[in-house]
Every structure is written in structure tokens, then in C-alpha cells.
Amino acid sequence: SGEFINGGVWDAHKVVVHEKVWTITLDTFAVHTGKATVPFTRMRAPFVSKDNFRFNIERRNFFSPIADFFGRKSLSTGNPDFDQHFVINSTDEYKLKKFFSNETIRGLILGQKQFEIKIKDDEGGWPNKKLPSDVDILYFQASGIVKDTERLKLIFQLFTESLNQLVMIGSAYEKNPNISLR
């Protein structure tokens, strides 16, 4: 179960869930693009990294063939039926394949509409703006405000599975990073 934290006047409201040694934070933010403000829903979980493994995955869209034509590369997870739907990048293709060998993770990602999930090495919302060098963040972002509780539960499940899989493949320690995200 999660804890709702009222952000007050200046900070965003958020939901924080503690799963084993990790803290998963769900909140929203907005990007101002001059004339419009675009809202996003995000989920973040800092973890202690063993090897700086990173990946980024997003669903293919209307512009994907154009980007591919101009040389954008997408890596393979070793699952062609899965890969055809996504643009995937990583620092380590071997670890990427090990990570995505988890059928539950693939299924949970296939169930998402437009989104991006990645491992980041820094987070602008942390109080000191820079995370310790051994801490990375599992990061999910979707455009709009996700209010569908079933979808949110599936994203939390994706995070739980992903954090455990990162430990299984030797890319994360199962220890508390002692980081509180804003």
C-alpha cells in the first residue's frame, strides 16, 4: 500500500510505496512549451547500481520510420515479437537481453500505451541536483495524467519486477539507496 503525500502549494502531490528496500514514487509534472503546458505522469525508484547498466525503451510511433531512415539504431532484446513494437537503446546489449528475458516485464511493457521507461544516472528533482555516483533511477514517464488505477497498479508491478530483475542479472544491489526524491 502507498502513502499519499500532499505537496502543498509549491510541490506536487505524490504517492510513495515502499517495496523491499526500494522507494517507488508516483507523481506528475508539467513541461511548458511556450504556448502550452503538457502534463506527464512519472514513476521513479532510486536503486544502488552495480555496473551502470542503462536502457531506454519507448513505443514506436508515427516518426519512428523517419528516425530509423536517418540512422537511429534500436537494439534487440532477443524477442522479435516484442522488439517490433519498440525503440530500444542500452549500454550493454547482453544485459539488455538478460533483463528482457523476464516474460512478466515484457508483458507489462506491451500493455502500456505511449510511454518511456529507462534507467537514468541523474535526477534533477533531488535536493542536491546530483545523485551519488552509485545510485541510478528506474524511470517511467507517460504523457497526460494517468488516473486509471488498474494501469497505475500495473506500472507499480512493472517497477517491482524490474527492480528484482536488475538484482537477478547483477546490475543492482538489494539495498536501500537512502535517497528521497522531491
Sequence and secondary structure as in RCSB ss.txt:
>XXXX:A:sequence
SGEFINGGVWDAHKVVVHEKVWTITLDTFAVHTGKATVPFTRMRAPFVSKDNFRFNIERRNFFSPIADFFGRKSL
STGNPDFDQHFVINSTDEYKLKKFFSNETIRGLILGQKQFEIKIKDDEGGWPNKKLPSDVDILYFQASGIVKDTE
RLKLIFQLFTESLNQLVMIGSAYEKNPNISLR
>XXXX:A:secstr
 EEEE  TTTS  EEEEEETTEEEEEEEEEEE SS EEEEEEEEEEEEESS   EEEEE  TTHHHHHHTT    
  S HHHHTTEEEEES HHHHHHHTT HHHHHHHHT  S EEEEES  TTSTTSS  TTEEEEEEEEES    HH
HHHHHHHHHHHHHHHHHHTTSEESS       
